[in-house]
Amino acid sequence: MNYYVNLINETITYIEDNIHEKLSLDDLASHFCISKFHFNRMFKTVSGMTLKQYILGRKLTQSLSYLKENGVSVTDIAFEFGFEYPEVFSRAFKKQFGVSPSACKVEKINENLVKKASIVERDIVNYKGTLALNGTYVYLDELHLEGIFVEVDVHDEQFKALMTSTGETFLEVSQKSHWLDHERLYTVVNCHGEDTGEYTVFYGMKGELVVEENSLQKYTIPTGWYAKFIYYGDMFDIREAFVDDLYKWIMVKEIKLNSNGVGMLNIFEKDYIKTSEVQILVPIKKPYKQQEMS
């Protein structure tokens, strides 16, 4: 496992095991024998949140179940989670959830909850003093795929269910499609606009034979240069991590994306269930030379 990913996974476990302690950047940096500056930077890069935001969010989220219990005072809960003063806990709670701790006893809170972080495994390296993704430049020949499209909105409650059902539907159809290459599955993701949350997703496989009459739609991946990154895990978790990772990588590497009609190409080998490996490719302008990005 990557050093930085492994360290933050250990940090997440430590925070969960000691959530009722005060916990601070000083405490954790000392525990893991790393400077505060580097520790906070590593945590933000790998998890997407600052250490302070995460610890506070976890404490407040876990306090919700305590607040529902009859006879438990706000003061007791504040001390239970390591807050020095009840007033500090109450202010932080209201800022996080929009209601006071006492109001929480009757109101259901579904927003701004901070769940235990699920750290996605990927290769992060120190590039000229900045932590960023590592990967390779690859040149793809034109790739002809056949599959199905689906329109999704990440803000929709049915987003995950729709993505999952569409993927399962395509895999069922593909089993009856003898002309497809079943060694790998491709998904192509294109956003409808910056920060809209709306995407067109294509599930497909490479066609090995020309079959004119079939129910599958066609999609062509253009030839050209792509940046390739390797991730491991569930694609829903990977999606959230990759957005921040990619933006930072673009700035650090000073690479320009290529608008060729492909937002993001994901490749799942036949043994994905066993390896959990996902190859993520994004189109880029021609690099100065083909090289490792470390």
N, C-alpha and C positions, 0 to 999 in steps of 0.2 A: 504493500500500500504506500502511496505517496507520503512523504514525511509530514508535510503540512496538513494533509487531510487526516492522517493518523493522529497527529497532535490535537487537532480541534475535536476529533471524535472523543479522545480521552478527556478533553476539557468539558464537553457536553455531559459526559457521564459523571464527571466530578461535580459539576453544577447540580445535576439532578440528585446526587447522593448527599449534597450539602445545601440544599435549597433553603433550609431553615436557618442557616448561618447568615452573617452579614454579607459576605462575599464582595470582593472588590477587585479591580484590576491589579492593585498592589498584591493582594492575597494570591491571586492565581498566577501572576507573573513570578512571584517568589516560589510558589509550589512547584512550578514547572521549570524553574531556573532559567527564565528568559527575561530580557529587558521589557519594561512596560510598553515602550514604543513599538517594538517588534511584535510583541504578543498581541497587542490590540490590532495592529496592521494585519497579522496573519488571520486573526479571528474574523475580521471584517471581510477579507478577501475570500475566505473559504465558506463562511456561513451567510454572508450578505448583510449582516447586522453588526453593529458595534457590540462589544462585550457588555457595556453598560445597558444598552437597549435590551439585549437578550436576557440578561439576568433579571432586570426589573420586570420585563414582560412575563417571564416565567413565574416569578414570585406572585405577581398580581393575578395571573391566570389561575394558578393553583389555589390562590386564596378564595376563589369563587365558591368552591365546594364547602369551605369552612363557613363562609357567610350564610349559607343556606341552612346551617344547623341552628336549631333553636337554643337560645341561652348563651350562645357564644358572642362575646362583645367584640366590637371593632378594635378596641384597645388590645385585647388578648391576641387577636389575629395579627395585628401589627407587630407585636413583640414576637409572636410565633415565627414570623418570616424575617426576623432580623432587622426590622425598622427601629430606629432609635426613639422616634416619637410617633404616636398615633396620627398626629396632624400631617406628618410627612407622608404616611401611608395613604391617608384619605385624599390628599391633594393629587398624589400620583395615580391613585385609582380612578378618580374622576377625570383626570386628563387622558388616561388610557381608554376608558370605556364610556365616558360622557355622562355617567351617573355616579352618585355617591355610594359608598359601601353599604349604607343602611338601605338605600333604595334598591340595591341589588337583591335584597331578600325577597322582593315581590316582582322584580323585572327580570326577564330572561335576556342574557347577554350573548350575542352570537358574533359580534364584530370585534376586531382588534385583539382577538385571542392570540397568544403566542404559544404555539405547540412546541413540543420537544423537537429541536432541529434534527432534520434528516440530512446528514452530510453526504453529498454525492461524491463518489470517488472519481477523480480525474487527475491528470498530471499537471501540477502547478510547480513552476520553477522561479528562481530569483533571476530576473533579467535586468541587468544593469541597476540593481538596487530596488527594483519593483517586482512584486509578485504578480505573475500572470500565467495564463495557460501555455502549455507546450504542445507542439504538434508538428505536422509536416506540410509542405506544399506538394500537391499532386496535380497531374495533368490528366483530365478525363477525356476520352473519346466520346462522341455522341452516343447517348444511351436511350434506347427506345423501350418504354415501359407500357404495360397494360394493367388497368385496375379501375378503381372507383374514387370519386370525389365526395367530399363532405364539407359543408360550411359550418363553422363553429364559432362560438363566442366564449372566451375564457371566463367572462363574468356571469355566464348563465349557470344556474345550479345543475343543469343536465350536461354540462360540458364533458366531464369525465365519462359519464355513462354513454354519451353519444359517440365519443372517440372510441371507447372500448367496443361498443356494439358494431361500429362500422369496421373496425379492424377484424373482429371475429367474423363478420359477414364476408369480408373479402377473402379471408383464409379458407372459409368453407367453399366459396365459389372457386378459388384457385385450385383446390384439390380435384375439381372436376375438369380443370383446364390443362390438358396434357401438354399443350404447346408452351407452357410457361416454365421458366427456370426456377425451381423451388428451392434452390440453394440459399437464396437471400431475399429478404423483403425490403422494399424501399418505401419511405414516406417522404413526400415533398410538402413543405410548409411555406405558404406565402401569406403575408399580412395584408390587410385591406388599407391600412393607413397607420401611421405612427401612433401608438398608445390607444388604439381603438379597442383592442382585444379581440377583433374579428379576423378570422383566418380561413383560408381555403386549404384543406389538407387532402393530399392524394395518396392512396395506398396502392402499391403496384409491384409487379415483378417483371423481369425482362422476358420479352417474347422470343422464343427460340425458333418458332415457325410463323409463317404468315397465314393467319386464319381470318379471312375477311368477315365472315358472319359470326359474330359473338357479341355478348352483352357488355363486354368490358370497354372502357374508354381508354384513349391513348394519351401518353404524355412523353415528351422528348426532353431529356436532360442535355443541354447544349455542351458542346466541346469547349474546353478551356481550363484555366487554372482554378484550383479550389484549395482552401485551407482545410485541413483534416484534423479533427480532434477526437480523442477516444474517451468515452465516459462509461461508467458502469452503474447499473441500477434501473429503477423504474423510470419510464420516460416522462411521467408527470413531474417527478422530483427533478429530473435532469433539466426539463424545460425552464423551470424557475431559476436554476443556478446558471444555466448557459447564457441567458440574456445579459446578466451582469458581467459574466466572464468575457463574453464576446466584445462588449463595448470597451472594457478595459484593455483587452488584447489589441483592439484596433488602435487605441491611443498609444499604447506602449510600443507596438511594432510599426506604427505609422503606415499601415496598410490600407489601401482603398478597396472597398467592396465593388463588385461588378454587377450591375443591374441586368442580369441576363434572363430574368423570368423565374429564377429559382431563389427563394428566400433562404431555405435551409433544406439540405438533403440528408436524411437519416438512413443508415444501412444496418439491417439486422441480419446477421448470419444465421444459418439453419440451427446452430447450437446455442442461440441466444438464451434460451431457458436455462441452460447449464452455465454459460459464461457471464450472462447479463451485460455483455459488451455492446455498446452502440457507437457506430462511427458517425460523426457529424461533420458534414462538409458544407462550406459556404463559398460562393463564387467570389473571386478576388481579381483585381487587375494583375497583369503579369508581374511576378516578383523579379527582383534583380537577378536572383539565381535560385535554383532549387536547393534548399538546405534545411537542416533541422532548425526549429524555431527556439531552441534553448539559448 
